[in-house]
Amino acid sequence: MASPGSSGRCSRTPGFPAGPLGGGGRAVPAVGLGTASLRSVGEESFRGALLAALEVGYRHIDTASVYGSERVVGEAVAGAARRGVIACREEVFVTTKVWCTQCHPDLVLPSLRESLQNLQMEYVDMYLVHWPMSVKPTKPHYPMKREDIMPMDLRGVWQAMEECHQLGLAKMIGVSNFTTKKLQELLAFAKIPPAVNQVELNPVWQQKKLMEFCKAKGIHVTAYFPLGGRHSTSTVNPVLDSDVLKEIAAAKGKSVAQISLRWIYEQGASMVTTSTKRERLKENIDIFDWQLSDEDRLKISQIPQHKKVSVLSILCPDGGRAMAVVVPEAVLRHGDARPMPAVGMGVAEYPSTPERTRDAVLAALEAGFRHFDTASLYRTEAPLGEAIAEATRRGLLASREEAFVTTKLWCTQCHPDLVLPSLRESLRNLQMEYVDLYLIHLPISVKPGPMVFPVKKEDVVPFDFGGVWRAMEECLEECHRLGLAKAIGVSNFTTKHIDKLLAVATILPAVNQVEMNPTWQQRTVREYCDAKGIRVTAYSPLGGQNWGGSANYVMESSVSLRWIHEQGVTPIPKSYNKERLKQNLEIFDWELTKEDRLKISQIPQKKIVTAARMFSPDGEFASVDLSDMEIVEE
């Protein structure tokens, strides 16, 4: 745990040295007051909250040009000095930020000068690049239009930030919402390294990899949304409503908020909180004379992870190329993956061409899809990766991290010594450093060789559950060192297969992807996976390919994707048609009636994909029994 020092003679909060200090700044107070949402309470209440915070001991105020709060922050600090609450302006650590519309080399310094005029100050203690994104120059505002996003000249912007420091207008300079990849890019040319990276951080989004990276590079981390923030797609606050944090809070006689803030402090990070109530302000800084136990820290380390903020939160929800819908997300209970978007696009079409696949993925990204499902067998990894890279260049995505990408290990690579090499090959195809989810495609092993479908029966060999899964776990462990897979899972596994896997597993599968739709409802598998904390995703949610040439039973039913969503399952529909892509996302602002659900529960059941369909009709199995590979479970 860090050993902070004093940050001000009247402060009730200790402070952290900030990285290389960008040239000799003061310590960052451990708890600050964020002003992003205080304007909504009215200017007088806002000013009163600022003064109350200074009175109870806060000495760090966090603002930004886009918040519209700089003027009132400056007035409050000046008023506190006149009233003797603080001795002088120097006693308060003030952070502000340059917004995306000013993230251009020639606008950074003018933007800071404007912020200083608003604050009525000669300098700020910390000046941050708000997002690693540039937008067409205009007054700071959000949400922003996607079509206004421009390529960011990070080198030029950072040189302008360094000039701000050299002129004495910013005691320290830093960044906000930067990933390790963006930080590496910046550090490659920075003469003055960033002192701070301000990011979303709390017990349900612990940022372990980023925290380790920043610590190694001497970059201090400041946490925003330390108490979870407001969620547009849910009434649940995953921090304040966490059963784990509630249990720890009750045992210690503290509030859940205090447990979260103390945990952040013990990670060596400072934090900015938001409150207008004096008692809550006091409570939020009453975290320094006690500590969490090792048992508390272990429990918190095991909390399922859920990120609230993405670049979508600052982009228009409609107009131009904006998303037509906000897609909810599901937290995966095993592994380190970001939350999974609640609907994905299946990237498999026979026959197809790389150009057609690339165009379809770009159309899906424009419609709002952020979850893509491919596999080594599909031969679509390369065009999928190309489309995501192109979308990033166009500004449809802020970065690769905005997309959730799943790929799969084919049967010919289902051998302990071939799992990791197969993943590396998939990553080369995708031109990515990691996948969000890596799945075993089928509980079937075939003699090593070229990927073929269907499989020859005589080439099938016994499936080494222990060896293959240990190799999958190695892929996940490599994530912490090299970033290869954020989560691992399975596909087409029955409860019998998962039982075998769990008997040898150290890390549980995060996902089981199975055929599921109203005509094949998978009740047994779903109940089993739910009990084990395994997320189910559904392929062929609209019926899929009826290889025997019979009718599509789902498309002849009235409802599918909404029903699957209401079961707590993530559908992966496959369509390359622009209008159908849009329709597949329009399932979140309405719901089925009880009568609808009853009717669907009575639909006759018929599974399309079986183990027998994986194999050529000729030949015989030499060393396995078909029943051991069967993927049908009533």
N, C-alpha and C positions, 0 to 999 in steps of 0.2 A: 504494500500500500504506500502511496506517496506520503511525503512529509512536508506539507505546505508550510509556508511562513506567513508573516503578517502582511496584510494588504491595505492597511489604512488605520489611523489612530483611533477612529470611532467605529470601525467596522466590527460587526459581530461574526464575520466570516473570514476564515483563513484564505490564503491565496496560493496559486500554483505558479511556479516559473513557467513561462510560455516558450517552449522550444528554444531555438537559437535567438529568440527575441527580436528578430528582424533588425537588430542594431541597438539593443540595450533598453528595452521597455521595462515597465514594472510588472509585478506579479499579477496574474489574473485572479480576481476574487472567486472563491469556490462556488458561490451562488450569486446569480444576478437576476435582474428583472427583465423579462422579455416584453417588448411593446408591440408585437405584431398584431395582436387582436384587441388591444385596449381602446383603440379609437371607437370601437363599436359601442362603448358605454357612454360616449359623450365626452366633450373636451374637459368639462369641469371635474367629472368623476375620474377621468384619466389623470388630470393634474393632481387630484387628491391622492390617487393611488401611488403616483410617483413620490409625492412628498411623504406619505405614510411609509413607503419602503425605505426611504432615506432615514426617516426617524427611527425605525426599528433596527437599522444597522446595515442595510444593503449599500454596497459601494460599487456595483457594476450595473450599468444600464445598457441594454442591447436594443439598438434601433436599426433602421435601414431607410434608404431613400424611398423605396416603394411603400413603406408602411404609412407614410404621411405623418409620422409622429415626432420627427426630429425637432421641430420648432417648440413643441410643448415640452419635450425632454429638456431642451436648453433652458426654457423658462423655469421649469421646476428646479433644475440644478442651481440656477442663479438665485431663485427665491429661497432655496434651502441655505445657501451661503449667506444671504442677507439676514435670515432669521437665526443664524448661528447653529443650524442643524449640522452643517459641515463647515469646516474652517475656510475652504476655498474650493474652486473648481477642480484643482489638482487631486483632491481627495477622492474624486469619483472617476472610476474607470468607464469610459464611454466607447462603445463599439458601434460603428455604422458600416454600411455595405453598399457596394456599387451594383446596380441592377442590370439585368440582361440587356436592356435598351441602351445602356451606356458602356457595355463591355466591348469597347472598341478602343484601340490605342490612343486615339486623339480625344476621346471623351472621358477617360478615367479621371484625369486631373481636374478638368472643369466640373465633373460630377462631385468630386470631393470638396472643391471650393464652394459649390452650391450647398452641400450638406453642412459645411462649417458656417455658412451664412445663416442657414436655418437654425443651427444649434447655438449661434452667437458665441462660438468658441474659436480659439486660434489653432487648435489641433484636436484630433481624436486619438485615443489610446490604441485603438485597433481598427484597421480598415480592411474589410474582407471582400473578395470576389463572391457575390451571392450564390451564383450557380455557374457551372462550367458550360455556359450557353450564351451566345450572342444573338440579339434580335435587332431588326431594323431600328435605327435611331429614332427615338421619340421620347416623350415624357415617360417616366417610370409608371408602369401600370401592370395589372394582371387581372384576369387571365390574359394570355397573349395568343395571337393567331399562329397556327403552325406554319402557314405560308410565309410568315415574317421571320422565321428562324434562318440565321445565316451561319456559314462556317466561322468558327471562333479562331481568331488569331491569338492563341494563348501566349505565345512568346511576346508579341507586341503589347498585349494587355498587361502581362506581368512586368515588363520593362517600365510601363507607365506606373504601375503600383510601386515599383522600386523608386521611381522618381518622387512619388508622393512622400515616401519615407525620407529620402535624401533631403527634401525641402523642409523637413520638420513638421509637415502637416499631419502625418500619421506616425505615431511612435513605433507601432508595429504593423505589419501587413500579414494577411493570411487569406484563407479560402473558406468556402462553405459548400457542403454537398458534393465534395470531391471524393471519388473512389480511389482505391490504391492505384489503379491504372492511370487516372488523371494526375495523381500526385507524382507518379514516376515520370510522366511526360513533363511535368512542370520542373521537377528537380533536375532533369537532364540539362537545363539551360539556366536555371535561376541563379543569379549572383547573390541574392538575399533569399534564403529559403523561407517558406511560409512559417510563421510562428504558431499559427492555430489552424485547425480544420474544424469548423462548426458543423455538426451532423446530427441527424435524428439518433438518439441513444437512450435506451431505458431497459428494464429487465426483459421486455418482450421483443426488443430489437437490439441485441447486445454488441453487434458489430465487431466480433472477436478478431477477424482477420484484419480489418482496418485499424483497430486499436493496437494490435501487435505491430503493424507496419509503421504507424505514426510514432509509437514509442521507440522503435528502432531508429527512426529518422530524426528524433528529437522534436517532433511536432506535437504540441499540446492539443488535446481534443476537448471541445466544448459541446455539451449536449443540449439540443433543443428538443421540445416535446418530452421532457424527462418524466412526465406523468401521463404520457399517452396521447395527449392532444384530442381534438374533436374528429370524429369519424363520419364521413358523409354517407357511407354505405352500411353503417351499423349503429345501433343505439348502445352497443357494448363498448366500454373502454377497456381494452385488454390489460392495461396496467392496473387501474383502480378496481377492476372487477376480477383480478387474478386471485383464484383460491389459494395459490401458494403464498402470495404476498399477504393476503388476509390472515392466513394462519400464522405467519411470522409476526405480523403486526399485533395480533391478539396476544401472542405469547410474550411480546416485549412491552406491551402497553403503549404502542406507538400507532400512528395512522399509517395506512397503506402508502400514502404519499411520502411520508418520512422514510419508510423502508426503501422505496424506490430511489429517493434522493441520496440516502446514505450509501446504497449499493453503488450508485454512479460515482460518488465521492471516493469510495474505496477502490474504484478502478483507476484513480488518478485523473479523472476528468472533472472539469468545472461544468456548470449547468446554468441555463437561464429558464426561470419559471415564469408563469403568468398568473397573477391574481390581483383582484381589486380589494379584497377584504383584509383588514389589518390583522385579524387573528390568523388567517391562513398564511399571510406574509411572515408572521412570527414563527408559525409552525414549520414553515419550509426552511428556516435557517436554524432550527433547533435540532440539528443532526450531528453535532461535532463532539459531544461529550459521552458518546456511547458507540458501540460497534456491533456489527453482525458477527455471529459465530461461524465457525467453519461449516457446520451443518446447514445454517441459513444460506451460506454462499453456494453450497452444493445444490440445494433445492432450487435456488434461483438460476443456477447454470443449466438446469434441466427444463426450464420453462419453454414451451413451444414458441417459436419465433414468428413475429408478425410485424411487417413494416407498414407504416401508414403513408409516408410521403413518397411520391414518385414525381417525376417531371410532369406527369399528367395533371397534377394538382395546380400547376401554374399556367396550363394551356386551356384555351377555350373549349368548352364541351360541345360546341356546335359552330358551324360556319367554316368556310374554307375547307381545309382538310382535317378539321377537328373530329374527334370521336363522336359518334352519334349517341353512344351510351357509355355509362360508367360500369365496368365489369367488376363485380365483387371478387374477392380473393379468398382462398382457403389456406389455412396454416397447415403445413405438413408437420407431423409430430415427431418425425425421425429425420435426422440429417440437418444440414445447414442451408437448405434452399430458401430462397425468398418465398413469400406466399404465392400459391399457384392460382392464376386467373381461373375463374369458375367455368369458363368454356374455352376450348382450344380448337385449333384447326388441324385436322389430319392432313399430312403432306405425303400422300400416297395415291398415285393414279396410274392405271395401266390401260392402254399405253399412254405415255406422256413424253414431253421433251423438256430439257432443262429450261428453255426459254418460257414455255408455258407455265412451269412450276414457279419460276422466279416472278413472272407477271402476276400469278394468282396470289402469291405471298404478299407482294406489294399491295395488291388490291385489298387483301385481308388486313394488312397494317393500316391502310387508309380507313377501312371500315371500323377499326377499333380492336382487332385481335392483337393479343400480346402473348399468346400461348401457342406453341407450334410443336407438333408431334411427328417425328420422322423415325427412321431406322436404317441401319446399314443395308438391309435387304432392299429397301425401297429405291435406292439409288437417287434419292432426292436431297441428301445432306448438302452437297455442294451448291445447288441452286437456292436452297433455303438460306445458307450462310451468305451467299451473294446478295440475296434480297434484303436481308437484315443489314448488311453493310451499306447497301445502296440507300435504304431507308434512313440510316444514320446520317449519311452524307446529305440527303435531301432535307433533313430536319423532321421527318416523320417520327423518328426516335431520337432521344437525346443521346443515348449510348446503347451498346449491346445489352447492358444490364437491365434495360427496360423490357426485354423479351425473355420469356420463360421457354427454354428449349429442351425437349426430351428426345433422346435417341435410344436405340436398343441393340443388344448383342444377339446376333443370329446364331442358330443351332450349330453351325460348323465352327464357331468360335467359343462354344460353351464347354471349354476345357480350362482348368486352372491356369495354365501357362499362356493362354491366348486372350484372356479377358482384358487385361491392361493394354496389350498391343492393339487389340481391336478398338478400344476406346480412343487410344492415341490416333489411330487411323481415321476414326470418325471426326475427331477434332481437327485433323488436317483437312478433311473434306469440308467441314463447316467453316474453316478458317477462324476458329474460336479457341480461347484459352481454357474454357470449361463448358460443360453442359449443366443445366439446372437439375436434370434427372436422367439417370442411366438405368435402363430396365433389361432384365433377362426376357427375351422375346417369347420364348416357349419353354416349358419344362422338358425339353428334348435336346439330346446331344447327338451330333452327327460327326462322322469321321472328318478331321480337318481337311479343308480344301476350299475351292471356290464356292461362294454363296449361290445356292441354287434353290429353286422352288418349282414344282414339288420335290420332296426329298426321296431318295431311293431307300426302300425299307431295309435292304441289306447293309446300308451305311450307318444305321442307327446303332448307338452304343449306350450302355448304362449311364445315367445322369449322375455325376458326382456332386450331390447337393453341397456337401461340406467344402470341397475344394473350390467349386465355382463360386459359392457365396463368400468364402474367405477372400477370393480374388476380387470380388465386387467390393467388399469392405476395404480392400487395399486401395481401390480407386477412390473411395471416399476419404480414406486417410491421406492419400496423395493430395486431396483438395486442400488440406491445411498447409501443405508444403508447396504444392505446385498449382493447385486450383483446377483439378480435372473434372470432378463431379461434385455437385453440392448435395445431392441425395441419390440413393439407390433404391431399386424396387424390382418388381416382377410383373409379368404379363401372362395372362392365360393360366394362372395358377389356381387350382382348386384348394379347398381347405386341407385336403390330404397332402398336397404338395407343400403348402405353407407350414403345416405341422412338421414335415421333414426338415424344412429350412430352419424353422425356429429352434429345433432341437440342437442345431449347431451354430446358430447366429449369435454374434456379439452385438451387431447393430441390426435392428429390425428394419424390414423393408418399409419405405415411406409410402409406397403406392402399389396397388395391384390393378393393372389395366386389363379389363375383361370385356367381352361382348355383352352389351346390356342395352335394353330398350323395353318399351311396354310389352313386346311379345316375347322377351326373354329377360325376366326381371331379376334373376340372380339373388333371390332373397337369402338363401343359405350363405352364399359367399359374402354378401353385404353385411349381414348380421355378424358373421365371424370376423371380418376385417374391422368393423366398427369396434368390436370388443378388444381388438388387438391394437387399436390406434393406427390402422393402415387405411389411407385414403384410397377410395375406389375411383378410377376413371373409366369412362365408357367409350369403347370404340363401336362402330356401327350403330350409333344411337338413332339413326334414321333407317335402319334395316340393312344397310351395307349391300355387299354383292351377294346375290343369290346365284351361286355358281351352278346350280342345277337348272337355271333358267326359269324357275317358278316366280310367282308374284312377290313384290316387296310388301311384306305383311305390315311393316311399320308405316310406310308412306300411305298405306290404305287405312291406317288408324288415324285418329284426329289429332292426337297430341303426343309429343315425345320429349323434346328438349326440356320443356318446362317441368314435366313430370320427373325427369332424371335429376334436374337441379333441386327439386323439392325433396328428393331422396338423400340429399347431401353428397351427391356424386357429380364428378366433373365430366360433362360430355365432350367428346372429341369428334365433332362432325367433319366430314370431308366434302368440300365443295370447291370448285374452281370458278364458279359463277358469281359475278359481283353482286347481283341482287340477292341470291341465296345466302351469300356470306353476311350481308346486312341483316337478313331475316333471322339468321341463326344467332344473332346477338340480341334480338328483340324479345327477350324472355324474362327480364328482370323487373319490370314495372307492372306486373299483373300476376295473378295466381289462379290455380285450379280450385274448383269448389269441392266440397266433400262428395258430392254426387259424381263429379268427374273422376275423383280418385277411386271411388268405389267401382265405377265402370271399368277403369283401367286395370284394377286388381283382378277383374274377372276375365280379362282377355286370354284366350287360349295361348299356351306357351309353345314356342318353336325356336330351337337354336339353329343357327346357320353354320357357324364355324365349329367343327369337331376335329379331334386328333386325326381321324382317318383321312380328312381332306388335305392334310399336310403331306401325304405320301403318294408316290406314283402307284398306279393300280397294279403294276407287275411286281414280281419279286416277293421275298419272304423276310420276316424279321429273323435275324440270326441270334441275337443275345438279349433281346428285350421283349416284353409283352406289351401289346397295345394298351391294355388296361392301365398300365403304370403311367402312360402318357396321356390318358384321356383328359380332356379339358371341359367336359360336360359334367355339371353337377346339378341335380334337381334341387 
